[in-house]
Amino acid sequence: MNDLPPQDMDADRPVVDGVDRFNATTVGWAGDDEVVHDHVVRQSAEAVLSREDQRLEAWADREDDTKRGSEMAALSDRPLGLKAHVIGDDAEAEFEAWGALDSKMTSPHRSLNIDTPLGGAEVVAWRQMEFEGDFDLPDGPETLSGSCYFQRVCFDMPLMPWKWIWAIFPDGTSFSVLIPFLGPQLFRRGYKFFSSNRLERLTIPLRQSAFWNWGSKDGHVEFDTISVEPLLGTGEQPDFDVRVENEEGDYVRFVARTYGRARNWLDRPRLGGQFTSHWSYNEFMFRMAGLAGRVSDTPIDAESMGTGFGTLEYSTGLSL
């Protein structure tokens, strides 16, 4: 991963006294409202998952007696929550995150469950949590608090492309889109795009979904007609035209204006090294522009909602 040497994982490895050990890689980025610092964490290590301690850690000791990697553990003083510690060459973060456990949005739940004879996928999503902690980032140390999300994603199938958006507004209202897709992007290697918007948009969506969740009042609205289309030539990174609607007349439209990108990639040698499958995960930071819509009979725009911001994943390639 990210040009680190590939590590094997034994699916039949023993679990002794509730402790599972396996190879893992910690990767990460840091960003604010101006810039993204890519690859502040990039470390392979043996991961140790302890059911009794409710902890997952993957630390590598350095020759100078420092360590790199990460850990997550359950919080003991809340009904359900997590604490995390991450150390990289350029950053360190130690924080806690928790949910109110009073709705589907603030509680962990299984958002995706696919099981077929050829493999499957499972996603546990905790879509809206509170967090607080200390962050020592390339631009300096800060104590931060706010809203966050958590996902535990397991794939027992080829990794294919997807587009995924998570956005939030000042009042806590959130918006999300997921579009797994097929297209010529399956064969892309590295970070690049086709020469035209038409070619870049040549995709077949699979099991797409989207929702809007009000932050200051009850209401969860889902959409079934969805498009997230790249706009090439708008800057160093592409912007994205986002449109969703449903049969009840709810709709949301905006342009995701990107201002930074973090990238991770996975290369896997196959057939004895005769070829290598490649999957590239690109995460763009964005702010909303030109917001317009109507949700639950309420008109929305930038004046009524404030500036929405978030992350947009656009992955390409195919990992076998």
C-alpha positions as CSV (number, residue, x, y, z in Angstrom):
1,M,0.0,0.0,0.0
2,N,1.3,3.5,-1.0
3,D,4.5,1.7,-2.4
4,L,5.2,0.0,1.0
5,P,6.1,-3.7,0.5
6,P,3.1,-6.0,0.3
7,Q,2.3,-8.0,3.4
8,D,0.6,-11.3,3.6
9,M,-2.4,-12.1,5.7
10,D,-3.3,-15.6,6.7
11,A,-7.1,-16.1,6.7
12,D,-6.7,-19.2,8.9
13,R,-4.4,-17.6,11.5
14,P,-5.0,-18.7,15.2
15,V,-6.7,-16.4,17.6
16,V,-5.3,-17.0,21.1
17,D,-7.2,-15.9,24.2
18,G,-9.3,-13.5,22.2
19,V,-6.2,-11.8,20.7
20,D,-5.8,-11.7,16.9
21,R,-2.5,-10.7,15.3
22,F,-2.2,-9.8,11.6
23,N,-0.2,-7.4,9.3
24,A,-1.6,-3.9,8.7
25,T,-0.7,-0.5,7.4
26,T,-1.6,2.9,9.0
27,V,-2.0,5.7,6.4
28,G,-3.5,9.2,6.9
29,W,-3.6,12.8,6.0
30,A,-4.4,16.1,7.7
31,G,-6.2,19.2,6.4
32,D,-7.9,22.4,7.3
33,D,-10.0,24.9,5.3
34,E,-7.0,25.9,3.2
35,V,-4.6,23.0,2.6
36,V,-4.3,19.2,2.8
37,H,-1.1,17.5,4.0
38,D,-0.9,14.1,2.4
39,H,0.8,11.0,3.9
40,V,1.5,12.4,7.4
41,V,1.2,8.8,8.5
42,R,2.5,5.9,6.4
43,Q,3.6,2.9,8.5
44,S,3.4,-0.9,8.3
45,A,3.2,-2.9,11.5
46,E,1.8,-6.0,13.1
47,A,-1.7,-5.2,14.3
48,V,-3.0,-6.6,17.6
49,L,-6.8,-6.9,18.1
50,S,-7.8,-7.7,21.7
51,R,-11.4,-8.6,22.3
52,E,-11.1,-8.3,26.1
53,D,-9.3,-4.9,26.0
54,Q,-11.6,-3.7,23.2
55,R,-8.5,-2.3,21.5
56,L,-6.9,-2.5,18.0
57,E,-3.3,-1.3,17.8
58,A,-0.6,-1.3,15.1
59,W,2.7,0.2,16.3
60,A,6.2,0.0,14.8
61,D,9.2,0.8,17.0
62,R,11.9,2.9,15.5
63,E,15.7,2.8,16.1
64,D,15.5,6.1,18.0
65,D,13.0,4.6,20.5
66,T,10.1,6.4,19.0
67,K,7.0,4.7,17.5
68,R,4.8,5.2,14.4
69,G,1.3,3.8,13.8
70,S,-2.1,4.0,15.4
71,E,-4.5,2.5,17.9
72,M,-8.2,2.6,18.7
73,A,-10.0,1.5,21.8
74,A,-13.5,1.6,23.3
75,L,-14.3,4.5,25.7
76,S,-15.1,3.3,29.3
77,D,-16.9,6.4,30.5
78,R,-19.6,6.6,27.8
79,P,-22.3,4.2,26.6
80,L,-20.4,3.8,23.3
81,G,-17.5,5.6,21.9
82,L,-13.9,5.4,20.7
83,K,-10.5,6.9,21.6
84,A,-7.7,7.0,19.1
85,H,-4.0,7.8,19.0
86,V,-2.1,8.3,15.7
87,I,1.6,9.1,15.3
88,G,3.4,9.8,12.0
89,D,6.5,11.5,10.8
90,D,4.7,14.9,10.4
91,A,1.7,14.6,12.8
92,E,0.3,13.2,16.0
93,A,-3.3,13.1,17.1
94,E,-5.0,11.9,20.3
95,F,-8.8,12.3,20.5
96,E,-12.1,10.8,21.6
97,A,-15.3,10.3,19.5
98,W,-18.8,9.3,20.6
99,G,-22.5,9.3,19.6
100,A,-25.7,10.0,21.3
101,L,-27.2,6.6,20.5
102,D,-30.6,8.2,19.9
103,S,-31.0,7.7,16.1
104,K,-29.8,5.8,13.1
105,M,-27.4,8.8,12.3
106,T,-25.8,9.0,15.8
107,S,-25.5,5.2,16.4
108,P,-23.4,2.6,14.7
109,H,-25.3,0.5,12.2
110,R,-24.8,-1.9,9.3
111,S,-25.2,0.4,6.2
112,L,-24.1,-2.2,3.7
113,N,-24.2,-6.0,3.7
114,I,-23.5,-8.0,0.5
115,D,-23.0,-11.8,0.7
116,T,-22.6,-13.8,-2.5
117,P,-20.8,-17.1,-3.4
118,L,-18.1,-15.0,-5.0
119,G,-17.5,-12.7,-2.0
120,G,-19.1,-9.9,-0.1
121,A,-18.8,-6.6,1.6
122,E,-19.9,-5.2,4.9
123,V,-19.9,-1.6,6.2
124,V,-20.6,-0.5,9.7
125,A,-21.3,3.2,9.6
126,W,-21.4,5.7,12.5
127,R,-22.4,8.7,10.5
128,Q,-22.5,11.5,13.0
129,M,-20.4,11.6,16.1
130,E,-18.9,14.3,18.4
131,F,-15.1,14.4,18.9
132,E,-12.6,16.3,21.0
133,G,-8.8,16.0,21.2
134,D,-5.3,17.3,20.6
135,F,-3.8,17.5,17.1
136,D,-0.2,18.3,16.4
137,L,-0.3,18.9,12.7
138,P,2.3,20.2,10.1
139,D,0.9,23.7,10.7
140,G,1.2,23.5,14.5
141,P,-0.7,22.1,17.5
142,E,-4.4,22.6,18.1
143,T,-7.1,21.4,20.4
144,L,-10.2,20.7,18.2
145,S,-13.8,19.6,18.7
146,G,-16.8,19.1,16.4
147,S,-18.5,16.5,14.3
148,C,-17.0,13.4,12.8
149,Y,-17.9,10.1,11.3
150,F,-16.5,6.5,11.6
151,Q,-16.7,3.5,9.2
152,R,-15.5,0.0,9.5
153,V,-15.3,-1.4,5.9
154,C,-14.7,-5.1,5.1
155,F,-14.3,-6.3,1.5
156,D,-14.1,-10.0,0.6
157,M,-14.3,-9.2,-3.1
158,P,-12.4,-7.1,-5.7
159,L,-12.2,-3.5,-4.8
160,M,-13.9,-1.5,-7.6
161,P,-14.4,2.3,-8.1
162,W,-16.9,4.4,-6.2
163,K,-17.9,8.0,-5.5
164,W,-18.8,8.9,-1.9
165,I,-19.6,12.2,-0.4
166,W,-19.9,13.2,3.3
167,A,-20.9,16.9,3.8
168,I,-22.0,18.8,6.9
169,F,-23.5,22.3,7.5
170,P,-23.0,24.7,10.4
171,D,-26.2,23.6,12.1
172,G,-25.2,19.9,12.0
173,T,-27.3,19.0,9.0
174,S,-25.6,16.3,6.9
175,F,-25.7,15.0,3.3
176,S,-24.2,11.9,1.9
177,V,-24.0,10.1,-1.5
178,L,-22.6,6.6,-2.4
179,I,-22.2,5.5,-6.0
180,P,-20.2,2.3,-6.7
181,F,-19.7,2.1,-10.5
182,L,-18.1,0.3,-13.4
183,G,-16.4,2.0,-16.4
184,P,-13.1,2.5,-18.2
185,Q,-11.8,3.9,-14.8
186,L,-11.4,0.2,-13.8
187,F,-8.2,0.2,-15.9
188,R,-6.7,3.5,-14.6
189,R,-3.3,3.5,-13.0
190,G,-2.0,6.4,-10.9
191,Y,-3.6,9.8,-10.5
192,K,-4.9,11.0,-13.8
193,F,-8.1,11.7,-15.7
194,F,-9.4,11.3,-19.2
195,S,-9.0,14.1,-21.7
196,S,-12.7,15.1,-21.7
197,N,-15.7,15.3,-19.3
198,R,-17.6,12.9,-21.6
199,L,-15.0,10.1,-21.2
200,E,-14.6,10.7,-17.5
201,R,-18.4,10.4,-17.0
202,L,-18.7,7.2,-18.9
203,T,-19.8,5.0,-16.0
204,I,-22.5,2.5,-15.0
205,P,-23.7,3.1,-11.4
206,L,-24.3,0.1,-9.0
207,R,-26.6,0.2,-5.9
208,Q,-26.4,4.0,-5.5
209,S,-27.9,5.8,-2.5
210,A,-28.1,9.2,-0.9
211,F,-29.7,11.0,2.1
212,W,-30.2,14.3,3.7
213,N,-30.5,14.5,7.5
214,W,-31.6,17.7,9.3
215,G,-29.4,18.8,12.1
216,S,-31.8,21.0,14.0
217,K,-35.1,19.2,13.4
218,D,-36.3,15.7,12.9
219,G,-36.2,14.2,9.4
220,H,-34.3,11.9,7.2
221,V,-34.8,12.1,3.5
222,E,-33.5,9.6,1.0
223,F,-32.9,10.0,-2.8
224,D,-33.0,7.4,-5.6
225,T,-31.9,9.5,-8.6
226,I,-28.3,10.5,-8.1
227,S,-25.3,11.8,-10.2
228,V,-21.8,13.0,-9.1
229,E,-20.0,14.1,-12.3
230,P,-16.4,15.4,-12.5
231,L,-15.8,18.8,-14.0
232,L,-12.3,18.8,-15.5
233,G,-10.2,21.8,-16.2
234,T,-11.4,23.7,-13.1
235,G,-8.1,23.7,-11.3
236,E,-5.4,21.4,-10.0
237,Q,-8.1,19.0,-8.9
238,P,-11.5,18.6,-10.7
239,D,-14.7,20.0,-9.2
240,F,-17.8,17.8,-9.1
241,D,-21.4,18.5,-10.2
242,V,-23.7,16.9,-7.6
243,R,-27.5,16.3,-8.2
244,V,-30.0,14.1,-6.3
245,E,-33.8,13.9,-6.3
246,N,-36.6,11.5,-5.4
247,E,-40.2,10.9,-6.5
248,E,-41.6,13.0,-3.8
249,G,-40.1,16.1,-5.4
250,D,-37.1,16.6,-2.9
251,Y,-33.9,17.6,-4.7
252,V,-30.4,18.9,-3.9
253,R,-27.9,20.5,-6.3
254,F,-24.5,22.0,-5.9
255,V,-21.0,22.1,-7.2
256,A,-18.3,20.6,-4.9
257,R,-15.4,23.1,-5.3
258,T,-12.3,21.2,-4.3
259,Y,-9.2,22.7,-2.7
260,G,-7.1,19.7,-1.7
261,R,-6.6,16.0,-2.2
262,A,-5.3,13.0,-0.3
263,R,-4.5,9.8,-2.2
264,N,-3.8,6.2,-1.2
265,W,-3.3,3.3,-3.5
266,L,-3.1,-0.5,-3.4
267,D,-0.9,-2.6,-5.7
268,R,-1.2,-6.4,-5.6
269,P,1.0,-8.7,-7.6
270,R,-0.9,-11.5,-9.2
271,L,-0.1,-14.7,-11.2
272,G,3.3,-15.0,-9.7
273,G,4.1,-11.3,-10.3
274,Q,3.3,-11.4,-14.0
275,F,0.9,-8.4,-13.5
276,T,-0.1,-6.1,-10.7
277,S,-3.7,-5.0,-10.0
278,H,-4.0,-1.3,-9.0
279,W,-6.6,0.5,-7.0
280,S,-6.4,4.3,-6.3
281,Y,-8.4,6.1,-3.5
282,N,-8.6,9.8,-3.9
283,E,-10.2,11.9,-1.2
284,F,-11.0,15.6,-2.1
285,M,-11.8,18.3,0.4
286,F,-14.5,20.6,-0.9
287,R,-16.9,23.5,-0.2
288,M,-20.4,23.7,-1.7
289,A,-21.1,26.4,-4.3
290,G,-24.5,27.2,-5.9
291,L,-26.5,25.2,-3.4
292,A,-30.2,24.9,-4.4
293,G,-33.0,22.5,-3.5
294,R,-36.1,21.6,-1.6
295,V,-36.1,19.0,1.2
296,S,-39.2,18.1,3.2
297,D,-41.0,21.1,1.7
298,T,-38.2,23.4,2.9
299,P,-36.3,25.5,0.3
300,I,-32.5,25.3,0.8
301,D,-29.7,27.5,-0.4
302,A,-26.4,28.9,0.9
303,E,-28.1,31.8,2.6
304,S,-30.4,29.6,4.6
305,M,-28.0,26.7,5.3
306,G,-24.6,28.4,5.3
307,T,-21.6,27.0,3.5
308,G,-21.6,23.2,3.4
309,F,-18.2,21.4,3.3
310,G,-16.9,17.9,3.4
311,T,-15.0,15.2,1.7
312,L,-15.5,13.5,-1.7
313,E,-14.0,10.1,-2.5
314,Y,-13.4,9.2,-6.1
315,S,-11.7,5.9,-6.3
316,T,-10.5,4.2,-9.6
317,G,-8.9,1.0,-10.7
318,L,-9.6,-2.6,-9.7
319,S,-7.9,-4.5,-6.9
320,L,-7.9,-8.3,-7.4
